[in-house]
Amino acid sequence: MQMAPIMNSNTSTLVLYPASQTEEPKEENMVSIFDSNLLKKQLNIPKEFIWPSMDLVNTTQEELKEPLIDLSIMKSGDEEAISSAAELVRKACFKHGFFQVINHGVDQDLIHDAYCEMDSIFKLPINKKLSAKREHGRVSGYSGAHADRYSTKLPWKETFSFLYNHQNNSNSQIVNYFQSILGEDFQHTGLVYEKYCKAMKELSLVIMELLAISLGVDRLYYRRYFEDGESIMRCNYYPPCKNSSVTLGTGPHSDPTSLTILHQDQVGGLEVFADNKWVAVRPRHEALVINIGDTFMALSNGRFKSCLHRALVNKYRERRSLVFFVCPREDKVVKPHENLLRKNEERKYPDFTWSTLLEFTQNHYRADVATLQNFFHSHHSSPNLSNI
């Protein structure tokens, strides 16, 4: 059915309704649309984008003291250097779950190309982007401020996400997706992200080896666990906002996935809640930010922390980031290695599958710092989640 845009005079956002409809559209059937070209010029932003003051606590202007790990040691065979790096990672993951890596093997030209192709997506006309919008309950596709899911505390951003199957060795899985959803002109875009995701997968498996060493389990245990996974790639675009002090690009949350590999541009804006205050994660052109997610926190029996973080928006400059969320195969059971269950140590979390947690966050719950606790609570109280 054709959809035609109209302006909602109360909020200055766009809403859609069926173009063939003759009677007045019902408000509950309207869908808010994040048209960044329109909204970024406005001083008074719509109320849907205004966040509570408790979420807007100012940063201390301090930077996170996360370790910077040189990953070239993983191929060097220098066991002493590897052990030292694993210890740095262990301490960081015990405390806040963040570290950065350099000499990671991902070509800087490929990262540059991925940013260029991101621009080609987000500069499309709004109607073209909406034709590729994410379906309810799915992770793939375009989203403007997640306005299709939420009506308040909307993030000031656009995203484009898609799945990457670790076992699919063809060069066409992402190319086919881009061509099917955006058209033949996006074949090259698909090829770039195919290469980028392959590089991210290989990097993630190296990092999994380092995490295994830091936890004292078999070095290849997590590599094997994740090598047949299906991860999520996301491009984030944060337009400038004239009233940036009252909104957020991404609200405070912990990632429900296993591991996040992020490249942020040089604008800055990523912050972590550590030592009871918000601190910035410094952008490093040559580095990738790594952070633990809820699923890996469960795999470590709570030893490694999935930390609260958020993204600010800039008043004058657009901000972009490339995010690869590492996930296991959907039916994999998430439970800690036996070496992490010492005598008389309690299990922090019951067994679950990644598919069930994913379904919970896509359909039932907005990810925050308490996602896992509320997930398990819902498991016990809701028949819809009884298949964990």
Secondary structure, DSSP 8 states (H G I E B T S, - for coil): --EEEEE-TTTS-EEEEETT--S---GGG-EEE--HHHHTT-SS--GGG---GGG-----S-B----EEETTHHHHT-HHHHHHHHHHHHHHHHHTSEEEEES-S--HHHHHHHHHHHHHHHTS-HHHHHHTB--TT---EEEETTTTT-SSS--S-EEEEEEEETT--SS-HHHHHHHHHH-GGGHHHHHHHHHHHHHHHHHHHHHHHHHHHHHTS-TTHHHHHHTT-EEEEEEEEE---TTGGG--SEEEE--SSSEEEEEE-TT--EEEEETTEEEE----TT-EEEEE-HHHHHHTTTSS----EEE---SSS-EEEEEEEE---TT-EE---GGG--TT---SS--EEHHHHHHHHHHT----TTHHHHHHHHHHH-GGGTT-
